Each structure stands twice: as structure tokens, then as C-alpha cells.
Amino acid sequence: MSGRFVLPLVVLLLADRTSAQELGSFQTLYDERSVQTRTLAIRIEPVDDDVRFSLTLLNKENGLERRHEFAGQGANDPWPFQLGYMNYCDTMTILLTVEYPWRHALPLHSRVLETFAFRASDFAFVDVAFGPLTDIALLDSNETEAEDMSMQPPILVECVSDSSGSPFRFALKTSD
């Protein structure tokens, strides 16, 4: 290879490597018990004979850590399935969908998905929805017009003024 082609090739390879490193900082990594981004780690662990499990959220930048326990779906340990961030009711929210890997002969019961919502600022638990995060509305009830509701996914986000500090709750869309 001649010298005049080597330099452009080296520059191209270095530029490609830099782009991959920049993209890698936004990458989400999943395994059976955790999900990690550059700034967030979430661990899922069984508690008391697989009847309950815990979700532990860790902010890698400031060290904030919070653990929540939830009832499980039988003897199946859940694992992370999808992770997303949404701004609902003026609250930045972390959405984590977990999958319960049921071993059942009926396809209808082969797996169960639930999405847990946490306030991003302090990892407080907000609500849980039955289904993946892709089934949750992109807008909260304050932002949608009546004609837009029919185009939203089946799980709606209703803004609430709760004395316990919960900014919203999930609700299934009705066919009104």
C-alpha cells in the first residue's frame, strides 16, 4: 500500500474508534440480574425463597442508592428487560420493565412483563404497570387532547396530587 493511502486510512480508523467510544458511553448493558448505563446501575435480587425480589438503584455519579422490595410472580426470578427515561407530570422518571420467565405450556402464560416507575431524582418508587414500557403512553394526561387519547398506547399516565408525593399513576385505557 502506498504512503498516500495509509494516512487517510489511519485517520478514518481513529475517527471510527472515537465515535464508537462516544456511542459506548450511552450504551445500556443487560445481564440476568442487572442493567447498567454510564450513570445508573440497577440490580435485581431474590428475597425470601423467590416469593419477593428487590430492585436496587445506584447513581454511579453521586453514590445515591435505594432498595425497594416487591412481590414476585411465583417462583420465577425476574430479570431486566427494558430501561427507559420519560418526563411524566413534570417528573423525570426511570422506567424498568422486568420479565418473569414463566415455564408454562400455554403460550399465553410463557412470560409476564411489568414496568416499575421510579422518580429519577431520588429513586422513589412511583407505580407499577402490567406490561412493557412500550405499552405506556408517551405523554401524561395533562399534555394530551381528547382526540389524541385514542392514539396513545394502552397504559395511560394520570397526573395526581398525592399527599404521599406520587406525581402520577398508571391506568389502563378504557374504550369510552
C-alpha positions, -999 to 999 in steps of 0.1 A, spaced: 0 0 0 14 34 -9 21 61 17 -5 84 4 -33 59 12 -20 49 47 -25 83 64 -62 87 53 -69 51 64 -53 57 99 -74 89 103 -105 71 93 -99 43 117 -91 67 146 -123 87 138 -143 55 137 -128 43 171 -136 77 187 -172 75 175 -176 40 189 -163 52 223 -186 81 224 -216 59 215 -204 34 241 -209 59 269 -247 58 262 -248 20 259 -271 0 281 -258 -34 293 -282 -61 304 -275 -94 322 -298 -118 341 -296 -98 373 -287 -62 364 -289 -34 339 -262 -7 337 -257 26 319 -229 51 322 -246 67 352 -271 42 365 -269 6 378 -300 -15 388 -297 -49 405 -325 -74 408 -321 -100 436 -344 -127 451 -356 -122 486 -370 -149 509 -374 -181 488 -382 -163 455 -416 -150 467 -403 -115 468 -375 -97 450 -356 -64 454 -347 -37 430 -316 -17 440 -309 15 421 -275 32 422 -264 65 408 -228 60 398 -221 97 397 -231 107 433 -234 73 451 -272 76 458 -285 41 464 -321 30 471 -335 -5 475 -372 -15 471 -388 -49 476 -417 -62 456 -439 -94 455 -428 -117 427 -447 -138 402 -444 -172 418 -410 -189 420 -396 -172 389 -368 -147 394 -374 -116 373 -347 -101 351 -344 -67 334 -360 -64 300 -362 -27 290 -350 5 305 -362 40 296 -365 76 308 -396 97 305 -408 130 318 -443 125 332 -462 151 351 -431 173 354 -412 145 369 -382 128 352 -389 91 356 -369 59 352 -390 30 337 -377 -5 342 -395 -34 326 -388 -68 342 -396 -102 327 -408 -131 348 -396 -162 328 -425 -185 334 -421 -220 323 -456 -228 313 -470 -250 285 -496 -223 274 -480 -196 252 -503 -170 268 -485 -176 301 -450 -181 288 -438 -147 302 -451 -118 322 -438 -82 319 -442 -55 345 -428 -19 343 -417 -2 375 -415 36 376 -391 55 399 -385 92 403 -351 99 388 -341 125 414 -343 103 445 -352 68 432 -386 69 450 -410 42 438 -439 58 419 -461 30 404 -460 -3 385 -478 -12 353 -486 -46 339 -469 -47 306 -437 -34 289 -427 2 288 -436 3 251 -473 0 262 -471 31 283 -483 65 269 -456 89 257 -475 118 272 -491 123 306 -528 132 310 -520 169 313 -505 170 278 -529 150 257 -560 164 240 -591 142 240 -586 133 203 -550 122 210 -560 97 236 -571 71 210 -536 71 195 -518 65 229 -507 31 240 -530 11 263 -514 22 296 -521 59 304 -502 81 328 -526 101 350 -511 131 369 -522 131 406 -517 154 435 -510 128 461 -501 137 497 -475 109 497 -457 127 469 -466 104 440 -467 126 408 -487 101 387 -502 66 385 -507 42 356 -542 34 344 -555 11 316 -572 29 288 -609 25 287 -629 22 255 -650 52 261 
